[in-house]
Amino acid sequence: MLKNILSIAAAAAFSMFAATAIAGAGETSEMNLGPVGPYEPILASVGKSRLLAYYEPDHGKCAVNAVMSAASQDGNAEATRVRVALHPGELFHFDGVRNERIVFTCAPGAKAMTVLNRGEILTKSASTALY
């Protein structure tokens, strides 16, 4: 029962954060590429989009929730949510439209989740900031 309450609370907090923080995603360049523990956010830029992801342990797996948001022409945020369960050591490629991607992996025992291609993301982020 406690696990269900924690899952619901985390999903509610995640949804509220996604609705408010991602809407202003173009205004911030804050990043956290991990490793993160359960319910801690991974924040990244993928091109002109922002990614917010977290995981919850699920019987030794990482149950990942990820939201990608991009500002539309009228200034509103359009978001897409993806959920996937990763076994320890498995990779999840979250691809953008312009050959941009973020690769997640789950640590043994679902103790942590991290972004594997952090050098690629940081390099693209730095080159985007120059323009």
Residue, then its C-alpha position, 0 to 999 in steps of 0.5 A: m500500500l505504501k509503495n502505491i501511495l509513493s508511486i502516486a505521489a511521485a507521479a503527481a509531483f512529476s506531472m506538476f513539475a513537468a507542467t510548470a518547469i518544462a513550460g519555461a524550458g527555453e529560459t534555463s540551461e540547468m542539467n543533471l545527467g546523473p547518476v540519480g537515485p529513485y525519484e530524483p530528476i534527470l534534466a537535459s537539453v536535446g536540441k531546442s527541447r528539454l527532457l525531464a526523467y526520473y525512475e522508481p525501483d520496480h522489483g530490481k528494475c528501473a521504471v523510467n518516466a521521461v517527458m520531452s517538451a518543446a516550445s511551439q510557435d505560439g509559445n506554448a509547451e508541447a510535451t510527450r511522455v514515455r514510460v519504460a522498464l529497464h533491467p540493470g545494464e539495459l540501455f534506453h535510447f530517447d531520440g530527438v528528430r535531428n539525430e539527437r539522443i539521450v541514452f539511459t541505463c539502470a544500475p544493478g539492483a535499480k540503485a541508480m540511473t544515469v545518462l551514458n552519452r553525457g559528453e555528447i550532450l554537453t558538447k552539443s549543449a555548449s555548441t548550441a549556446l554559442y549561436 
